[in-house]
Amino acid sequence: MAPATTATGAVTPLLPKSEGGPRRRAVPGAVFNVSTSIIGAGIMSIPATLKVLGVIPAFFMIVLIGILVDISVEFMLRFTYSGESTSYAGLMKESFGWVGSAAVQICVMITNLGCLIMYLIIIGDVLSGKGPEHLGVLQEWFGIQWWNVRAVAILFIVVIVMLPLVLYRRVESLWLSSAVSVFLAVLFVGICSGMAISAIIRGETKSPRIVPQLDGGASFFNLFTAVPVIVTAFTFHFNVHAIGIELGRPADMILAVKISLVLCAAIYFAIGIFGYLLFGDSTMDDILVNFDQTSAGSTNSSLICDIIRLSYALHLVLVFPLLNFSLRANIDEFLFSKRPILAVANKRFVILTLALLVVTYVLAITIPSISYIFQFMGSTSAVCLAFIFPGAIALRDIHGISTRRDKIIAAVMIALAVVTSCIAISTNIYKMAVNSS
């Protein structure tokens, strides 16, 4: 892949070269980073999508979106290695000029900042709850204290745990935390699976809805509100270049993406079906709320529920640095495109890192719910990053490498993304209007 090109035309390396030459991380490290970029807050809402779509349509929707994401990433990598770009914004700039570059950067900012805010909100919900009706783990264990209220608990996590991780300047340095994060996601699914299988043996599971229940036009349009959730859950395109550049060979990155998508799709469907079996139509948009409600049982079940909630919160803590990495890089490229690269600008790197943590923290303790953020991102910025922009690059085809099949797939991808997003946005606006009246 070519080195980065600044706005003035000067060619600069992405990072200073080490004496031993370029460093390449093996495919497993890339798989961990890609998988961690994919599995974030989306996993908690997958069971609710099964409640809306039904088991069979949800399975096919997860598979379809996974396939389309694989195709869109292939488009991005193919055009990246045919040109001179080393970032998503640079890739769009080659095809659509500064307008395309700015569009990607704005969408990445919206998507990643929204995700980081959601992560802190969820972590706060797990540790400190949402009031007397929904206590957090720390409040259940130690009672309500000044040090386990929401603002203090989140601040402790941000300063003690997240700050050291976000100060890494190479995304490959996060491979170990990413591996732990993937393990925690698998652990989360494993415990839920065990609880569901145990409930099946005891005959206590809920009857899953195999197909959606349609009782009118409104119910039909509600099906489209599940699409943004799954799209957001598979969106990791903002980290494709960061991981791919440090990996080295294009074939290795393509392989890492395919492995990660299969792994994540399996995890999503597993947590979806087992979570839905456990709670049925009472499945909440945030399945952690369901586990909190079940903690009123025996001491053993209460402990298991606490382990589930804490493992998920720790998973999000470890996902946070990867999304922060691409958010910081895009903001810097957007605001300081003519300055030296961020990796060698110590003062700017530290100031931007601290500013992002402060903004994310303030918004996380101010915004009470994640539901509207999720729907907004999945219907706008995330769908642009995942499908519309890669499809547009393939259709534009400035290097003349798109086949007729590629262009047909790209056109269908864009059309599906636009139609489903418009319906989802309209349905959500209607539901908000009804709820407010």
JOQUINOR-V46546 format. One record per residue. N is the residue number from 1. RES is the residue in three letters. PHI is phi as a letter, one per 40 degrees, with the letter a starting at -180 (999 if undefined). PSI is psi in whole degrees, -180 to 180 (none if undefined). D_CENTER is the distance of its C-alpha to the mean C-alpha in Angstrom with 2 decimals. Layout:
BEGIN
n: [N | N]
res: [RES | RES]
phi: [PHI | PHI]
psi: [PSI | PSI]
d_center: [D_CENTER | D_CENTER]
END
This chain:
BEGIN
n: [1 | 2 | 3 | 4 | 5 | 6 | 7 | 8 | 9 | 10 | 11 | 12 | 13 | 14 | 15 | 16 | 17 | 18 | 19 | 20 | 21 | 22 | 23 | 24 | 25 | 26 | 27 | 28 | 29 | 30 | 31 | 32 | 33 | 34 | 35 | 36 | 37 | 38 | 39 | 40 | 41 | 42 | 43 | 44 | 45 | 46 | 47 | 48 | 49 | 50 | 51 | 52 | 53 | 54 | 55 | 56 | 57 | 58 | 59 | 60 | 61 | 62 | 63 | 64 | 65 | 66 | 67 | 68 | 69 | 70 | 71 | 72 | 73 | 74 | 75 | 76 | 77 | 78 | 79 | 80 | 81 | 82 | 83 | 84 | 85 | 86 | 87 | 88 | 89 | 90 | 91 | 92 | 93 | 94 | 95 | 96 | 97 | 98 | 99 | 100 | 101 | 102 | 103 | 104 | 105 | 106 | 107 | 108 | 109 | 110 | 111 | 112 | 113 | 114 | 115 | 116 | 117 | 118 | 119 | 120 | 121 | 122 | 123 | 124 | 125 | 126 | 127 | 128 | 129 | 130 | 131 | 132 | 133 | 134 | 135 | 136 | 137 | 138 | 139 | 140 | 141 | 142 | 143 | 144 | 145 | 146 | 147 | 148 | 149 | 150 | 151 | 152 | 153 | 154 | 155 | 156 | 157 | 158 | 159 | 160 | 161 | 162 | 163 | 164 | 165 | 166 | 167 | 168 | 169 | 170 | 171 | 172 | 173 | 174 | 175 | 176 | 177 | 178 | 179 | 180 | 181 | 182 | 183 | 184 | 185 | 186 | 187 | 188 | 189 | 190 | 191 | 192 | 193 | 194 | 195 | 196 | 197 | 198 | 199 | 200 | 201 | 202 | 203 | 204 | 205 | 206 | 207 | 208 | 209 | 210 | 211 | 212 | 213 | 214 | 215 | 216 | 217 | 218 | 219 | 220 | 221 | 222 | 223 | 224 | 225 | 226 | 227 | 228 | 229 | 230 | 231 | 232 | 233 | 234 | 235 | 236 | 237 | 238 | 239 | 240 | 241 | 242 | 243 | 244 | 245 | 246 | 247 | 248 | 249 | 250 | 251 | 252 | 253 | 254 | 255 | 256 | 257 | 258 | 259 | 260 | 261 | 262 | 263 | 264 | 265 | 266 | 267 | 268 | 269 | 270 | 271 | 272 | 273 | 274 | 275 | 276 | 277 | 278 | 279 | 280 | 281 | 282 | 283 | 284 | 285 | 286 | 287 | 288 | 289 | 290 | 291 | 292 | 293 | 294 | 295 | 296 | 297 | 298 | 299 | 300 | 301 | 302 | 303 | 304 | 305 | 306 | 307 | 308 | 309 | 310 | 311 | 312 | 313 | 314 | 315 | 316 | 317 | 318 | 319 | 320 | 321 | 322 | 323 | 324 | 325 | 326 | 327 | 328 | 329 | 330 | 331 | 332 | 333 | 334 | 335 | 336 | 337 | 338 | 339 | 340 | 341 | 342 | 343 | 344 | 345 | 346 | 347 | 348 | 349 | 350 | 351 | 352 | 353 | 354 | 355 | 356 | 357 | 358 | 359 | 360 | 361 | 362 | 363 | 364 | 365 | 366 | 367 | 368 | 369 | 370 | 371 | 372 | 373 | 374 | 375 | 376 | 377 | 378 | 379 | 380 | 381 | 382 | 383 | 384 | 385 | 386 | 387 | 388 | 389 | 390 | 391 | 392 | 393 | 394 | 395 | 396 | 397 | 398 | 399 | 400 | 401 | 402 | 403 | 404 | 405 | 406 | 407 | 408 | 409 | 410 | 411 | 412 | 413 | 414 | 415 | 416 | 417 | 418 | 419 | 420 | 421 | 422 | 423 | 424 | 425 | 426 | 427 | 428 | 429 | 430 | 431 | 432 | 433 | 434 | 435 | 436 | 437]
res: [MET | ALA | PRO | ALA | THR | THR | ALA | THR | GLY | ALA | VAL | THR | PRO | LEU | LEU | PRO | LYS | SER | GLU | GLY | GLY | PRO | ARG | ARG | ARG | ALA | VAL | PRO | GLY | ALA | VAL | PHE | ASN | VAL | SER | THR | SER | ILE | ILE | GLY | ALA | GLY | ILE | MET | SER | ILE | PRO | ALA | THR | LEU | LYS | VAL | LEU | GLY | VAL | ILE | PRO | ALA | PHE | PHE | MET | ILE | VAL | LEU | ILE | GLY | ILE | LEU | VAL | ASP | ILE | SER | VAL | GLU | PHE | MET | LEU | ARG | PHE | THR | TYR | SER | GLY | GLU | SER | THR | SER | TYR | ALA | GLY | LEU | MET | LYS | GLU | SER | PHE | GLY | TRP | VAL | GLY | SER | ALA | ALA | VAL | GLN | ILE | CYS | VAL | MET | ILE | THR | ASN | LEU | GLY | CYS | LEU | ILE | MET | TYR | LEU | ILE | ILE | ILE | GLY | ASP | VAL | LEU | SER | GLY | LYS | GLY | PRO | GLU | HIS | LEU | GLY | VAL | LEU | GLN | GLU | TRP | PHE | GLY | ILE | GLN | TRP | TRP | ASN | VAL | ARG | ALA | VAL | ALA | ILE | LEU | PHE | ILE | VAL | VAL | ILE | VAL | MET | LEU | PRO | LEU | VAL | LEU | TYR | ARG | ARG | VAL | GLU | SER | LEU | TRP | LEU | SER | SER | ALA | VAL | SER | VAL | PHE | LEU | ALA | VAL | LEU | PHE | VAL | GLY | ILE | CYS | SER | GLY | MET | ALA | ILE | SER | ALA | ILE | ILE | ARG | GLY | GLU | THR | LYS | SER | PRO | ARG | ILE | VAL | PRO | GLN | LEU | ASP | GLY | GLY | ALA | SER | PHE | PHE | ASN | LEU | PHE | THR | ALA | VAL | PRO | VAL | ILE | VAL | THR | ALA | PHE | THR | PHE | HIS | PHE | ASN | VAL | HIS | ALA | ILE | GLY | ILE | GLU | LEU | GLY | ARG | PRO | ALA | ASP | MET | ILE | LEU | ALA | VAL | LYS | ILE | SER | LEU | VAL | LEU | CYS | ALA | ALA | ILE | TYR | PHE | ALA | ILE | GLY | ILE | PHE | GLY | TYR | LEU | LEU | PHE | GLY | ASP | SER | THR | MET | ASP | ASP | ILE | LEU | VAL | ASN | PHE | ASP | GLN | THR | SER | ALA | GLY | SER | THR | ASN | SER | SER | LEU | ILE | CYS | ASP | ILE | ILE | ARG | LEU | SER | TYR | ALA | LEU | HIS | LEU | VAL | LEU | VAL | PHE | PRO | LEU | LEU | ASN | PHE | SER | LEU | ARG | ALA | ASN | ILE | ASP | GLU | PHE | LEU | PHE | SER | LYS | ARG | PRO | ILE | LEU | ALA | VAL | ALA | ASN | LYS | ARG | PHE | VAL | ILE | LEU | THR | LEU | ALA | LEU | LEU | VAL | VAL | THR | TYR | VAL | LEU | ALA | ILE | THR | ILE | PRO | SER | ILE | SER | TYR | ILE | PHE | GLN | PHE | MET | GLY | SER | THR | SER | ALA | VAL | CYS | LEU | ALA | PHE | ILE | PHE | PRO | GLY | ALA | ILE | ALA | LEU | ARG | ASP | ILE | HIS | GLY | ILE | SER | THR | ARG | ARG | ASP | LYS | ILE | ILE | ALA | ALA | VAL | MET | ILE | ALA | LEU | ALA | VAL | VAL | THR | SER | CYS | ILE | ALA | ILE | SER | THR | ASN | ILE | TYR | LYS | MET | ALA | VAL | ASN | SER | SER]
phi: [999 | c | c | c | b | c | c | c | g | c | c | b | c | c | a | d | c | c | c | c | g | d | b | b | c | c | d | d | c | c | c | c | c | c | c | c | c | c | c | b | c | c | c | c | b | c | d | c | c | c | c | c | c | g | c | c | c | c | c | c | c | c | c | c | c | c | c | c | c | d | c | c | c | c | d | c | c | c | c | c | c | c | b | b | c | b | a | c | c | c | c | c | c | c | c | b | g | c | c | c | c | c | c | c | c | c | c | c | c | c | c | c | c | c | c | c | c | c | d | c | c | c | c | c | c | c | c | b | g | b | h | d | c | a | c | c | c | c | c | c | c | b | g | c | b | c | c | b | c | d | c | c | c | c | c | c | c | c | c | c | b | c | d | c | c | c | c | c | b | b | c | c | c | c | c | c | c | c | c | c | c | c | d | c | c | c | c | d | c | c | c | c | c | c | c | c | c | c | c | c | c | c | g | b | c | c | c | c | c | c | b | c | c | b | b | i | c | c | c | c | c | c | c | c | c | c | c | d | c | c | c | c | c | b | c | a | c | c | b | d | c | c | c | c | c | c | c | h | c | d | c | c | c | c | c | c | c | c | c | c | c | c | c | c | c | c | c | c | c | c | c | c | c | c | c | c | c | c | b | f | c | c | d | c | d | b | c | c | c | c | c | c | c | c | c | c | c | c | d | c | c | c | c | c | c | c | c | c | c | c | c | c | c | c | d | c | d | c | c | d | c | c | c | c | d | c | c | c | c | c | c | c | c | c | c | b | c | c | c | d | d | c | c | b | c | d | c | c | c | c | c | c | c | c | c | c | c | c | c | c | c | c | c | c | c | c | c | c | b | c | c | c | c | d | c | c | c | c | c | b | c | c | c | c | c | c | b | c | c | c | c | c | c | c | c | c | f | c | c | g | b | c | c | c | c | d | c | c | c | c | c | c | c | c | c | c | c | c | c | c | c | c | c | c | c | c | c | c | c | c | c | c | c | c | c | c | c]
psi: [143 | 158 | 167 | 147 | 124 | 174 | -25 | -2 | -4 | 142 | 126 | 147 | 156 | -40 | 156 | 139 | 137 | 163 | -27 | 7 | -176 | 140 | 138 | 125 | 142 | 165 | -42 | -38 | -40 | -38 | -43 | -44 | -42 | -45 | -40 | -36 | -32 | -50 | 104 | -127 | -18 | -31 | -29 | -20 | -6 | -44 | -36 | -30 | -33 | -35 | -37 | -47 | -28 | 159 | -51 | -51 | -36 | -40 | -49 | -33 | -43 | -44 | -45 | -48 | -37 | -43 | -44 | -37 | -42 | -43 | -43 | -39 | -37 | -42 | -49 | -47 | -41 | -45 | -29 | -48 | -9 | -12 | -151 | 6 | 150 | 14 | 164 | -43 | -41 | -35 | -45 | -31 | -36 | -35 | -35 | 13 | -162 | -26 | -45 | -42 | -46 | -37 | -44 | -47 | -41 | -43 | -39 | -42 | -47 | -48 | -50 | -41 | -42 | -43 | -43 | -39 | -43 | -41 | -46 | -36 | -46 | -43 | -41 | -40 | -42 | -46 | -41 | -4 | -166 | 32 | -175 | -28 | -10 | 82 | 148 | 172 | -45 | -37 | -32 | -36 | -42 | 2 | 173 | 114 | 165 | -32 | -10 | 16 | 161 | -51 | -41 | -42 | -45 | -40 | -41 | -46 | -43 | -46 | -45 | -37 | -51 | -39 | -47 | -33 | -39 | -9 | -7 | 140 | -11 | 133 | -28 | -22 | -15 | 9 | -35 | -45 | -32 | -39 | -43 | -39 | -44 | -41 | -41 | -37 | -43 | -40 | -43 | -47 | -41 | -44 | -43 | -40 | -44 | -41 | -40 | -43 | -41 | -41 | -35 | -43 | -38 | -6 | 31 | 5 | 158 | 152 | 117 | 150 | 116 | -41 | 160 | 149 | 112 | 119 | 22 | 175 | -38 | -40 | -38 | -46 | -25 | -24 | -32 | -18 | -17 | -24 | -47 | -33 | -47 | -38 | -48 | -38 | -22 | 3 | 115 | 14 | -25 | -17 | 2 | -47 | -41 | -43 | -42 | -38 | -45 | -21 | -41 | -80 | 138 | -42 | -36 | -40 | -41 | -42 | -43 | -40 | -45 | -45 | -44 | -41 | -41 | -45 | -47 | -39 | -41 | -42 | -44 | -48 | -36 | -49 | -32 | -50 | -41 | -37 | -40 | -37 | -36 | -40 | -12 | -137 | -9 | 3 | 127 | 163 | -35 | 106 | -18 | -30 | -38 | -41 | -31 | -39 | -31 | -6 | -2 | -1 | -141 | 167 | -39 | -45 | -35 | -42 | -43 | -43 | -39 | -39 | -42 | -47 | -43 | -39 | -38 | -41 | -43 | -36 | -46 | -35 | -40 | -22 | -32 | -49 | -34 | -43 | -36 | -35 | -52 | -33 | -47 | -43 | -41 | -39 | -43 | -43 | -34 | -40 | -31 | 50 | -23 | 0 | 168 | 154 | 150 | -33 | -24 | -1 | 87 | -49 | -47 | -38 | -48 | -44 | -45 | -40 | -48 | -40 | -42 | -41 | -41 | -47 | -45 | -43 | -47 | -45 | -35 | -35 | -5 | -40 | 125 | -24 | 153 | -10 | -46 | -34 | -44 | -51 | -40 | -48 | -46 | -27 | -10 | -89 | -42 | -42 | -30 | -46 | -39 | -37 | -48 | -49 | -48 | -39 | -39 | -37 | -43 | -37 | -38 | -44 | 59 | -19 | -1 | 37 | -4 | 133 | 172 | -40 | -42 | -44 | -36 | -46 | -42 | -43 | -43 | -41 | -46 | -44 | -46 | -42 | -45 | -46 | -51 | -37 | -42 | -43 | -43 | -44 | -45 | -42 | -42 | -38 | -42 | -44 | -39 | -39 | -41 | -42 | -31 | -17 | none]
d_center: [25.70 | 27.63 | 27.44 | 26.00 | 28.32 | 28.74 | 29.83 | 33.39 | 33.31 | 33.46 | 31.71 | 29.95 | 28.10 | 24.49 | 25.75 | 29.31 | 30.58 | 31.59 | 35.14 | 34.15 | 32.53 | 28.95 | 26.80 | 24.83 | 22.50 | 22.92 | 20.63 | 19.61 | 18.18 | 16.10 | 14.99 | 13.86 | 11.94 | 10.31 | 9.63 | 8.27 | 5.84 | 4.89 | 5.78 | 4.62 | 6.31 | 6.35 | 8.97 | 11.30 | 11.87 | 12.62 | 16.22 | 16.85 | 16.12 | 18.78 | 21.06 | 20.83 | 20.93 | 22.94 | 22.36 | 23.55 | 21.88 | 18.48 | 19.04 | 20.03 | 17.17 | 14.60 | 16.94 | 17.51 | 14.01 | 13.50 | 16.81 | 16.14 | 13.00 | 15.37 | 18.02 | 16.12 | 15.15 | 18.83 | 20.01 | 18.23 | 19.66 | 23.04 | 23.58 | 22.36 | 24.94 | 27.53 | 27.34 | 27.17 | 23.63 | 21.43 | 18.39 | 16.51 | 18.66 | 21.70 | 21.13 | 21.14 | 24.07 | 26.08 | 25.86 | 25.94 | 27.15 | 26.00 | 24.80 | 22.17 | 21.15 | 20.95 | 18.96 | 16.14 | 16.30 | 16.33 | 13.34 | 11.30 | 12.89 | 12.18 | 8.46 | 7.93 | 10.81 | 9.82 | 6.65 | 9.22 | 11.79 | 10.16 | 9.83 | 13.46 | 14.60 | 13.62 | 15.20 | 18.13 | 18.47 | 18.72 | 21.17 | 23.15 | 22.60 | 23.32 | 27.07 | 29.98 | 28.67 | 25.45 | 26.13 | 23.68 | 24.36 | 26.24 | 28.34 | 29.19 | 30.35 | 32.16 | 32.74 | 31.73 | 32.38 | 31.87 | 29.57 | 27.12 | 26.66 | 23.18 | 23.70 | 25.34 | 22.99 | 19.87 | 22.07 | 23.13 | 19.66 | 18.80 | 22.16 | 22.94 | 19.73 | 17.11 | 19.70 | 21.08 | 17.77 | 16.77 | 20.34 | 19.86 | 20.54 | 19.47 | 16.03 | 18.09 | 19.41 | 16.21 | 16.68 | 18.46 | 16.02 | 13.31 | 15.95 | 16.57 | 12.97 | 13.05 | 16.50 | 15.53 | 13.08 | 16.12 | 18.41 | 16.65 | 17.06 | 20.53 | 21.83 | 20.75 | 22.40 | 25.47 | 25.80 | 25.58 | 28.12 | 30.36 | 30.24 | 31.12 | 34.08 | 35.25 | 34.82 | 32.55 | 29.52 | 28.88 | 29.65 | 26.50 | 26.63 | 26.81 | 26.69 | 25.79 | 28.52 | 29.72 | 32.38 | 32.31 | 30.72 | 28.32 | 27.00 | 26.51 | 24.47 | 22.33 | 21.06 | 19.21 | 17.18 | 15.37 | 14.25 | 11.75 | 10.01 | 9.88 | 9.14 | 5.96 | 5.20 | 6.52 | 5.70 | 6.26 | 9.71 | 10.03 | 10.54 | 12.85 | 15.91 | 15.49 | 15.23 | 17.70 | 20.27 | 20.64 | 20.76 | 23.70 | 24.54 | 22.81 | 23.68 | 21.97 | 18.62 | 19.05 | 19.93 | 17.03 | 14.57 | 16.70 | 16.91 | 13.22 | 12.70 | 15.73 | 14.73 | 11.33 | 13.19 | 15.92 | 13.95 | 12.43 | 15.94 | 17.66 | 16.01 | 16.44 | 20.10 | 21.10 | 19.60 | 21.33 | 24.49 | 24.62 | 24.30 | 25.10 | 25.32 | 24.80 | 21.12 | 19.30 | 16.08 | 15.05 | 16.63 | 17.25 | 19.90 | 21.62 | 21.90 | 23.36 | 25.87 | 26.99 | 27.76 | 31.19 | 32.49 | 34.07 | 33.44 | 31.81 | 29.31 | 28.57 | 27.89 | 25.58 | 23.57 | 23.39 | 22.23 | 19.39 | 18.29 | 18.78 | 17.08 | 13.86 | 14.31 | 15.09 | 12.04 | 9.95 | 12.73 | 12.30 | 8.58 | 9.66 | 11.96 | 9.88 | 7.94 | 11.41 | 13.09 | 12.04 | 12.42 | 15.81 | 16.88 | 16.39 | 18.18 | 20.90 | 21.38 | 21.58 | 24.06 | 25.92 | 26.09 | 29.73 | 29.43 | 29.19 | 25.82 | 23.69 | 24.00 | 27.77 | 27.95 | 28.04 | 28.81 | 26.27 | 23.52 | 24.38 | 24.91 | 21.62 | 19.71 | 21.71 | 21.48 | 17.67 | 17.82 | 20.62 | 19.07 | 15.84 | 18.19 | 20.61 | 18.25 | 16.68 | 20.25 | 21.29 | 18.83 | 19.66 | 17.05 | 13.40 | 14.41 | 15.44 | 12.50 | 10.26 | 12.99 | 13.69 | 10.43 | 10.14 | 13.82 | 14.13 | 12.07 | 9.12 | 12.00 | 14.00 | 11.79 | 11.22 | 14.79 | 17.24 | 17.41 | 17.59 | 20.09 | 22.05 | 22.37 | 23.81 | 26.16 | 27.31 | 28.07 | 29.71 | 30.40 | 31.90 | 29.87 | 28.35 | 30.32 | 31.36 | 28.96 | 26.04 | 27.05 | 27.45 | 24.01 | 22.53 | 24.61 | 23.66 | 19.92 | 20.37 | 22.73 | 20.55 | 17.59 | 20.07 | 21.99 | 19.29 | 17.59 | 21.08 | 22.00 | 18.90 | 19.54 | 23.24 | 22.84 | 20.78 | 23.37 | 26.11 | 24.76 | 24.45 | 27.97 | 29.33 | 27.94 | 29.37 | 32.74]
END
